[in-house]
Amino acid sequence: MRQLENDLFENRELMEVRLGSPWSDYPRLLIEASKRIKKPVYKSYEELEEILKEAFLLYEDLKFGLINLYNEQ
């Protein structure tokens, strides 16, 4: 979580992101603009389900990190 806080304060644009922003906004703000995010490739729906579970867990971590930062202000 400490890395998220450091990233947020280094990139002031992130401070303007509100919870509920579109998924596509977060990668654009959290990684270098020169990096390209490829579409996921999966072999089965079971594998897709695991990918989505992990993605939603990451999103929840980000969401709670942002909630905590906004509550501290």
ABEGO torsion letter per residue (X at the ends): XAAAAAAAAABAAAAABBBGBBAAAAAAAABBAABBBBBBBBABAAAAAAAAAAAAAAAAAAAAAAAAAAAAX
